[in-house]
Amino acid sequence: MVELRSVTKTYANNSYALLNVSVNIKKGEFVFVTGPSGSGKSTFLKLLYGQELPTQGEVIIDDVNVEKLRGDRLSMLRRRIGIVFQDYKLIPQRTVSENITFVLQAQGYTKKEIQRRLEPTLKLVGLLSKADRFPDQLSGGEQQRVSIARAIIATPPLILADEPTGNLDPDNSWQVIQILQKLNSFGATVIVTTHDEQLVRKCNHPVIQVKNGKLYRK
């Protein structure tokens, strides 16, 4: 499903985020990526959906080299990836339902298909009763669940969550992880970056540690 082959990522000042790393994440796995702030966790995810390209090496998603994709082919890959951000990235002037569905509208889904997908997605994240609320009427945990719903409404086989619990208290953090675990039980491959070691220990999932530009699988 996901493979890095001898990947190095350096920047203009010759600093490096990743240094000659290789890792394989199989279809259907739930994996935590841990490490301190600035260790390269977010860079790792950005390489997977093509926001950044490796300086050396190959990033492979479903047997396709991400670096070789351009235009529509890269867009098609990204449609197969659901991305959950730490800072939610919700549109303030849109309701919960509108925030969740606007991507489907942009991709040309019919109104009937959007409605068919919306209700079960809202139920899954526990927000059916708040479909018409605006982001500023929600708690931080609820806003993060909207972000998850937006990422999964198109049922992508790969979900990337970048510090999804970073701004949340322990109870809301655990709610978010439980939703991601449920999606994993439905067959999605889930990769979650976090610096919350206590949360990682609470779960029985494989861990990839990012340290000094290297990846260590535990």
Secondary structure, 3 states (H helix, E strand, C coil): CEEEEEEEEECCCCCEEEEEEEEEECCCCEEEEECCCCCCHHHHHHHHCCCCCCCEEEEEECCEEHHHCCHHHHHHHHHCEEEECCCCCCCCCCCHHHHHHHHHHHCCCCHHHHHHHHHHHHHHCCCHHHCCCCHHHCCHHHHHHHHHHHHHCCCCCEEEEECCCCCCCHHHHHHHHHHHHHHHHCCCEEEEEECCHHHHHHCCCCEEEEECCEEEEC
